[in-house]
Amino acid sequence: MTDTILLVLIVAGTLAGGAWISVRTRHLSHPVALIAASFFLPLGAALLRRSDLQAPRWSYETYVLVAESYLLWLVFPSLALALWGAPDRFRFGRESLRSSFGTPVFLWYARLLAMATIAATLVQNYLVSGLPILLADPELAYQFHTTTVPGLQILPRAGFAACALLHFAFYLRRRPLDLVLLALVFLSPLTKLARIDLMLSAVTLLLMNVHFPVVRPGRRTAVAAVLLAAAFVYGMIELGNQRINRFGKYTVSYADAIGFRGYRGPGETIAVAYGYFALSFENLDRFVKATGGYRTGGYVSFNPLFNTFFFVNRLTGGKYPGPESIVERRNPVGPMATVETSLANFYLDFGAGLAWVPMLAYMGAWIWLYLRRRRSVASATAYCLYSAAMMLSAFQGVVTAPFIYQGMALGLLPLVLQNRLPLRLPGGRPAVSAQGETGFRAGAEPG
């Protein structure tokens, strides 16, 4: 009965909230639509209990966590954007942006960051496995796909930020070099079959194109985008399948392994997507049951405050209760689905009763970035980068990882240092920059 009530509330809330805010803002790239598609859709699927690995019911504390996430990640942003979310009528002027940002310094910063990211990825692969491209040995790729080198890992994991800058660089100048580098840095995580970095970059590029359109919106574009998104999701699922099966060494049916009941989809894509995202909530319930009374008091949820720039974990000799606290207490349904959503981080810190504190903090930051994104290129880019992390919350607590904010810092640095912020405010009025200039020229080409 509890599952049915929750499922009805989720369906009603996502449809009503998403439609309401989309009509008000006149677009679909707002936090309510993004969190509904990326978090509450998998949660609703989990409540259908289509896998034999799922328990008939979750624990009381798991239901409390789910209820808190519903109130703070769906109801709260819907109300907030209903009050403060204005219709989006602004347009970036590409010509004026080109004069402000299309300088050799910015362009080469973006390119050098991308090159450094690719090089660091290969070096890190070699240091942990002896091979620069782990894909050459599927066994090594399976074993080391999450292994990183302390210190060096900042650059390989900044790929999503490098993608954002290269997208903006290509938007400004349309140079083939930027497009080639964008493709290389986007695909570089595949050298060790890492999917999280690839998903971060994909979401970032999608949202960057909304704000700085390289591909113009239209019916054909929308159809192509849906097909491309479907192909990407299928590719991620197939990548996971191949990694588990060591690229043909074994033959394991993922749907059979999780006891999936229902239509499996071509290549078992529906079953695998269910295992990757919906079963994460089952792992959350198992994590809650296995954790007991152990609490980390905010160190895991607010890890970015302590380890993004200050590296408290290293200063304390590894005694900081970081992500390993989550790993040590995992009790997954099986090796085919091991993660437990970002709610596990919040629960480990505060328990079910106070897990709403970090939920509110992270959603509040997202809404704040959304409302500020029209003020500058840096603000719009920050929103895209942070959104990518938040949209993986149904998979893993990526948004609480310091590498997200280290990557954001590297990506936003050249944009923040620019004083000219040319964009159009609602109603078509030119915005005034920090220097008191409009940043627009007559006949500026709209973005």
C-alpha positions as CSV (number, residue, x, y, z in Angstrom):
1,M,0.0,0.0,0.0
2,T,2.9,2.4,0.9
3,D,4.5,1.7,-2.5
4,T,1.3,2.4,-4.3
5,I,0.7,5.7,-2.5
6,L,4.3,6.8,-3.2
7,L,4.1,5.8,-6.8
8,V,0.9,7.8,-7.3
9,L,2.5,10.9,-5.6
10,I,5.6,10.6,-7.7
11,V,3.7,10.3,-11.0
12,A,1.3,13.2,-10.0
13,G,4.2,15.4,-8.7
14,T,6.5,14.9,-11.6
15,L,3.8,15.5,-14.2
16,A,2.1,18.5,-12.4
17,G,5.4,20.1,-11.2
18,G,7.2,19.5,-14.5
19,A,4.4,20.8,-16.6
20,W,3.7,23.8,-14.3
21,I,7.3,25.0,-14.2
22,S,7.9,24.3,-17.9
23,V,4.9,26.4,-18.9
24,R,6.1,29.2,-16.6
25,T,9.7,29.2,-17.7
26,R,8.9,28.1,-21.3
27,H,11.7,25.5,-21.4
28,L,12.6,22.0,-20.1
29,S,16.1,22.6,-18.7
30,H,15.0,23.6,-15.2
31,P,15.8,21.6,-12.1
32,V,12.2,20.2,-11.6
33,A,12.2,18.6,-15.1
34,L,15.8,17.4,-14.8
35,I,15.4,15.8,-11.3
36,A,12.0,14.3,-12.3
37,A,13.6,12.5,-15.3
38,S,16.8,11.5,-13.6
39,F,15.8,10.7,-10.0
40,F,12.1,10.2,-9.6
41,L,11.6,8.2,-12.8
42,P,14.0,5.5,-11.5
43,L,12.5,5.7,-8.1
44,G,9.0,5.1,-9.5
45,A,10.4,2.2,-11.5
46,A,11.9,0.7,-8.3
47,L,8.6,0.9,-6.6
48,L,7.2,-1.4,-9.3
49,R,9.5,-4.1,-8.0
50,R,10.2,-5.8,-11.3
51,S,13.3,-7.7,-10.0
52,D,13.4,-10.9,-8.0
53,L,16.3,-9.3,-6.0
54,Q,14.0,-6.7,-4.4
55,A,12.4,-7.1,-1.0
56,P,8.6,-6.9,-0.8
57,R,8.9,-3.8,1.3
58,W,11.6,-1.4,2.3
59,S,12.5,-0.4,5.9
60,Y,10.7,2.4,7.6
61,E,13.8,4.7,7.5
62,T,14.1,4.1,3.7
63,Y,10.6,5.3,3.2
64,V,11.4,8.3,5.3
65,L,14.4,9.1,3.1
66,V,12.2,8.7,0.0
67,A,9.5,11.0,1.4
68,E,12.1,13.6,2.3
69,S,13.5,13.5,-1.2
70,Y,10.0,13.9,-2.6
71,L,9.3,17.0,-0.5
72,L,12.7,18.7,-0.9
73,W,13.7,17.6,-4.4
74,L,10.3,17.9,-6.1
75,V,7.7,19.8,-4.1
76,F,10.2,22.5,-2.8
77,P,11.8,23.3,-6.2
78,S,8.4,23.4,-7.9
79,L,7.1,25.9,-5.4
80,A,10.4,27.9,-5.5
81,L,10.4,28.2,-9.3
82,A,6.7,29.0,-9.3
83,L,7.5,32.0,-7.2
84,W,10.9,33.1,-8.6
85,G,11.3,31.4,-12.0
86,A,10.7,34.0,-14.7
87,P,10.0,33.1,-18.3
88,D,13.3,32.8,-20.3
89,R,13.3,35.4,-23.1
90,F,17.0,36.3,-23.0
91,R,19.4,35.5,-25.8
92,F,23.1,35.4,-25.8
93,G,24.6,37.6,-28.6
94,R,27.3,35.4,-30.2
95,E,29.1,38.3,-31.8
96,S,29.4,40.2,-28.6
97,L,30.4,37.1,-26.7
98,R,33.0,36.5,-29.4
99,S,34.6,39.9,-28.9
100,S,34.7,39.3,-25.1
101,F,35.6,35.6,-24.8
102,G,36.9,34.6,-28.2
103,T,40.4,35.6,-27.4
104,P,43.5,33.4,-27.9
105,V,44.0,33.3,-24.1
106,F,40.5,31.7,-23.5
107,L,40.6,29.5,-26.5
108,W,44.0,28.0,-25.7
109,Y,43.1,27.6,-22.0
110,A,40.2,25.5,-23.1
111,R,42.4,23.5,-25.5
112,L,45.2,23.0,-23.1
113,L,42.8,21.9,-20.3
114,A,41.4,19.3,-22.7
115,M,44.9,18.1,-23.7
116,A,46.0,17.9,-20.1
117,T,42.8,15.9,-19.3
118,I,43.5,13.4,-22.0
119,A,47.2,13.1,-21.2
120,A,46.5,12.7,-17.4
121,T,43.9,10.0,-18.2
122,L,46.4,7.9,-20.1
123,V,49.2,8.5,-17.5
124,Q,46.8,7.5,-14.7
125,N,45.8,4.4,-16.5
126,Y,49.5,3.4,-17.0
127,L,50.3,4.0,-13.3
128,V,47.5,1.9,-12.0
129,S,47.6,-0.9,-14.5
130,G,50.7,-0.7,-16.7
131,L,48.6,0.1,-19.7
132,P,47.7,3.6,-21.0
133,I,44.5,2.2,-22.5
134,L,42.9,-0.4,-20.2
135,L,40.4,-1.3,-23.0
136,A,43.2,-3.4,-24.5
137,D,42.8,-5.8,-21.5
138,P,39.1,-6.1,-20.5
139,E,40.1,-7.9,-17.2
140,L,42.3,-5.0,-16.2
141,A,39.6,-2.5,-17.3
142,Y,37.0,-4.3,-15.0
143,Q,39.5,-4.3,-12.1
144,F,40.8,-0.8,-12.3
145,H,38.0,1.3,-13.9
146,T,37.4,3.1,-10.6
147,T,41.0,3.3,-9.4
148,T,42.6,6.7,-9.4
149,V,46.0,8.3,-8.5
150,P,45.8,10.8,-5.6
151,G,46.5,14.3,-6.8
152,L,46.6,13.3,-10.5
153,Q,43.0,12.3,-10.5
154,I,41.9,16.0,-10.6
155,L,42.6,16.4,-14.3
156,P,41.2,13.1,-15.6
157,R,37.9,13.8,-13.7
158,A,37.7,17.3,-15.1
159,G,36.7,16.1,-18.5
160,F,33.2,17.3,-18.1
161,A,34.5,20.9,-17.5
162,A,36.8,20.7,-20.4
163,C,33.9,19.6,-22.6
164,A,31.9,22.7,-21.5
165,L,34.7,25.0,-22.4
166,L,35.4,23.4,-25.7
167,H,31.7,23.6,-26.6
168,F,31.7,27.3,-25.8
169,A,34.9,27.7,-27.8
170,F,33.4,26.0,-30.8
171,Y,30.2,28.0,-30.4
172,L,32.3,31.2,-30.6
173,R,34.7,30.4,-33.4
174,R,33.6,27.2,-35.1
175,R,37.2,25.9,-35.2
176,P,37.6,22.2,-36.3
177,L,40.4,21.8,-33.7
178,D,38.0,22.5,-30.9
179,L,35.5,19.9,-32.2
180,V,38.2,17.3,-32.5
181,L,39.5,17.9,-29.0
182,L,35.9,17.9,-27.7
183,A,35.4,14.4,-29.2
184,L,38.7,13.1,-27.8
185,V,38.2,14.4,-24.3
186,F,34.5,13.2,-24.3
187,L,35.6,9.7,-25.3
188,S,38.7,9.5,-23.1
189,P,36.9,7.8,-20.1
190,L,36.4,4.9,-22.5
191,T,40.1,4.1,-22.3
192,K,39.2,2.4,-18.9
193,L,35.5,1.8,-19.5
194,A,34.4,4.5,-17.0
195,R,30.8,5.5,-17.5
196,I,30.2,8.2,-14.8
197,D,32.6,10.6,-16.4
198,L,31.1,9.9,-19.8
199,M,27.6,10.6,-18.4
200,L,28.7,13.8,-16.7
201,S,30.1,15.1,-20.0
202,A,27.0,14.1,-22.0
203,V,24.6,15.9,-19.7
204,T,26.9,19.0,-19.5
205,L,27.1,19.2,-23.3
206,L,23.3,18.8,-23.6
207,L,22.7,21.7,-21.3
208,M,25.5,23.8,-22.7
209,N,23.8,23.5,-26.1
210,V,20.6,24.8,-24.6
211,H,22.4,28.0,-23.5
212,F,24.9,28.3,-26.3
213,P,23.3,26.4,-29.2
214,V,25.7,24.9,-31.7
215,V,22.8,22.7,-32.9
216,R,19.8,24.9,-33.5
217,P,16.5,23.8,-31.9
218,G,13.7,22.6,-34.1
219,R,11.5,19.6,-34.8
220,R,14.2,17.7,-36.7
221,T,16.7,18.6,-34.0
222,A,14.4,17.4,-31.3
223,V,13.8,14.1,-33.1
224,A,17.6,13.7,-33.7
225,A,18.3,14.6,-30.0
226,V,15.8,11.9,-28.8
227,L,17.4,9.3,-31.1
228,L,20.9,10.4,-30.1
229,A,20.0,10.2,-26.4
230,A,18.5,6.7,-26.9
231,A,21.6,5.6,-28.7
232,F,23.8,7.0,-25.9
233,V,21.8,5.3,-23.2
234,Y,22.0,2.1,-25.1
235,G,25.7,2.5,-25.5
236,M,26.2,3.0,-21.8
237,I,24.1,0.0,-21.0
238,E,26.0,-2.1,-23.6
239,L,29.3,-0.9,-22.2
240,G,28.4,-2.1,-18.8
241,N,27.3,-5.4,-20.2
242,Q,30.5,-5.9,-22.1
243,R,32.6,-4.9,-19.0
244,I,30.8,-7.5,-16.9
245,N,31.2,-10.1,-19.6
246,R,34.9,-9.1,-20.3
247,F,34.0,-8.4,-23.9
248,G,32.9,-11.9,-24.8
249,K,34.9,-13.9,-22.3
250,Y,31.7,-14.8,-20.4
251,T,28.1,-15.0,-21.4
252,V,25.9,-13.6,-18.7
253,S,22.3,-12.5,-19.2
254,Y,21.9,-9.4,-17.1
255,A,18.1,-9.8,-17.0
256,D,18.4,-13.3,-15.7
257,A,21.0,-12.2,-13.1
258,I,18.7,-9.7,-11.6
259,G,15.5,-11.8,-12.2
260,F,13.9,-9.1,-14.2
261,R,10.2,-9.6,-14.8
262,G,8.8,-7.8,-17.8
263,Y,9.8,-6.8,-21.3
264,R,13.6,-6.7,-21.4
265,G,14.0,-4.5,-24.5
266,P,16.5,-4.9,-27.4
267,G,19.7,-6.2,-26.0
268,E,18.1,-6.3,-22.6
269,T,18.4,-2.5,-22.4
270,I,15.3,-2.0,-20.3
271,A,16.4,-4.7,-17.8
272,V,19.9,-3.3,-17.6
273,A,18.7,0.3,-17.2
274,Y,16.4,-1.0,-14.4
275,G,19.4,-2.7,-12.7
276,Y,21.6,0.4,-13.0
277,F,19.2,3.0,-11.7
278,A,16.1,1.4,-10.1
279,L,18.0,-1.2,-8.2
280,S,20.2,1.6,-6.7
281,F,17.2,2.3,-4.5
282,E,17.1,-1.3,-3.4
283,N,20.7,-1.0,-2.5
284,L,19.9,2.1,-0.5
285,D,17.4,0.1,1.5
286,R,20.0,-2.7,2.1
287,F,22.5,0.0,3.0
288,V,20.1,1.5,5.6
289,K,19.5,-1.9,7.2
290,A,23.2,-2.7,7.3
291,T,24.5,0.6,8.7
292,G,22.9,0.5,12.1
293,G,23.7,3.5,14.3
294,Y,27.0,4.5,12.8
295,R,27.1,8.1,11.8
296,T,29.7,10.4,10.2
297,G,28.2,13.7,11.2
298,G,28.3,15.6,8.0
299,Y,31.7,14.6,6.7
300,V,30.4,12.6,3.8
301,S,27.5,14.8,2.7
302,F,29.7,18.0,2.9
303,N,32.9,16.3,1.7
304,P,33.4,19.1,-0.9
305,L,33.8,21.7,1.9
306,F,36.7,19.8,3.4
307,N,38.5,18.2,0.5
308,T,37.9,20.2,-2.7
309,F,40.8,22.6,-1.9
310,F,42.0,21.9,1.6
311,F,42.5,18.1,1.3
312,V,41.7,17.4,4.9
313,N,41.7,13.7,4.2
314,R,45.4,13.8,3.4
315,L,46.2,16.1,6.3
316,T,44.6,13.7,8.7
317,G,46.5,10.7,7.3
318,G,43.4,9.1,5.7
319,K,41.3,9.2,8.9
320,Y,38.7,11.4,7.3
321,P,35.5,9.4,6.9
322,G,35.1,9.8,3.1
323,P,33.6,7.6,0.4
324,E,35.2,4.5,1.8
325,S,32.7,4.8,4.7
326,I,30.0,4.1,2.1
327,V,31.9,1.3,0.4
328,E,32.7,-0.5,3.6
329,R,29.0,-0.6,4.5
330,R,27.6,-1.6,1.2
331,N,25.4,-4.6,1.0
332,P,24.4,-4.6,-2.7
333,V,22.0,-7.0,-4.3
334,G,24.9,-8.4,-6.4
335,P,27.9,-7.5,-8.5
336,M,25.7,-6.3,-11.3
337,A,24.3,-3.4,-9.3
338,T,26.4,-2.1,-6.5
339,V,25.7,1.6,-6.0
340,E,23.1,3.1,-3.6
341,T,22.1,6.6,-4.7
342,S,23.2,9.9,-3.1
343,L,20.7,9.4,-0.3
344,A,23.1,6.9,1.3
345,N,25.6,9.7,1.8
346,F,23.0,11.8,3.6
347,Y,21.7,8.9,5.7
348,L,25.2,7.9,6.8
349,D,25.8,11.4,8.1
350,F,22.5,12.3,9.8
351,G,20.2,9.3,9.8
352,A,16.7,9.4,8.3
353,G,15.5,12.1,10.7
354,L,18.0,14.8,9.6
355,A,18.9,13.6,6.1
356,W,16.8,16.5,4.8
357,V,19.5,19.0,5.8
358,P,22.0,18.1,3.0
359,M,19.1,17.4,0.6
360,L,17.9,21.0,1.1
361,A,21.4,22.4,0.9
362,Y,22.2,20.7,-2.5
363,M,18.8,21.5,-4.0
364,G,19.0,25.1,-2.7
365,A,22.4,25.5,-4.4
366,W,20.9,24.1,-7.7
367,I,17.9,26.5,-7.6
368,W,20.3,29.4,-6.8
369,L,22.5,28.6,-9.8
370,Y,19.5,28.2,-12.0
371,L,18.1,31.6,-11.0
372,R,21.6,33.2,-11.5
373,R,22.4,31.6,-14.8
374,R,21.1,34.4,-16.9
375,R,23.6,36.9,-15.4
376,S,26.7,35.7,-17.1
377,V,28.4,33.1,-19.1
378,A,30.1,31.8,-16.0
379,S,26.8,31.5,-14.2
380,A,25.2,29.6,-17.1
381,T,28.2,27.3,-17.3
382,A,28.2,26.7,-13.5
383,Y,24.5,25.7,-13.8
384,C,25.2,23.2,-16.5
385,L,28.2,21.6,-14.7
386,Y,26.3,21.3,-11.3
387,S,23.2,20.0,-13.0
388,A,25.2,17.1,-14.5
389,A,26.3,16.0,-11.0
390,M,22.8,16.4,-9.5
391,M,21.2,14.3,-12.3
392,L,23.3,11.3,-11.3
393,S,21.9,11.3,-7.8
394,A,19.8,8.2,-8.5
395,F,23.0,6.3,-9.4
396,Q,25.6,7.5,-7.0
397,G,26.5,10.4,-4.7
398,V,28.5,12.2,-7.3
399,V,27.3,15.6,-6.2
400,T,29.1,15.1,-2.9
401,A,32.4,14.2,-4.5
402,P,35.2,16.9,-4.4
403,F,36.3,16.2,-8.0
404,I,33.0,17.8,-9.2
405,Y,33.9,21.1,-7.7
406,Q,37.6,20.9,-8.6
407,G,36.5,20.4,-12.2
408,M,34.0,23.3,-11.9
409,A,36.8,25.5,-10.6
410,L,39.0,24.6,-13.6
411,G,36.2,25.2,-16.0
412,L,34.9,28.4,-14.5
413,L,38.3,30.1,-13.9
414,P,38.7,31.7,-17.4
415,L,35.0,32.7,-17.5
416,V,35.0,34.4,-14.1
417,L,38.1,36.3,-14.9
418,Q,36.3,38.0,-17.8
419,N,34.7,41.2,-16.7
420,R,32.4,41.6,-19.8
421,L,29.3,39.5,-19.5
422,P,27.1,40.3,-22.5
423,L,23.7,38.8,-22.6
424,R,20.1,39.9,-23.0
425,L,17.7,40.2,-20.1
426,P,14.0,39.3,-20.3
427,G,12.3,41.7,-22.7
428,G,15.4,42.0,-24.9
429,R,17.1,44.7,-22.9
430,P,20.9,44.5,-23.0
431,A,22.5,43.7,-19.6
432,V,25.0,46.0,-18.1
433,S,28.4,44.4,-17.4
434,A,30.6,44.8,-14.4
435,Q,32.3,47.7,-16.3
436,G,29.0,49.5,-17.0
437,E,29.0,48.5,-20.7
438,T,26.3,46.6,-22.6
439,G,28.6,44.3,-24.3
440,F,26.5,44.4,-27.5
441,R,27.1,45.8,-30.9
442,A,24.6,46.8,-33.4
443,G,23.3,43.8,-35.4
444,A,24.9,41.3,-33.1
445,E,24.1,37.8,-34.1
446,P,21.7,36.1,-31.6
447,G,22.9,32.9,-30.0
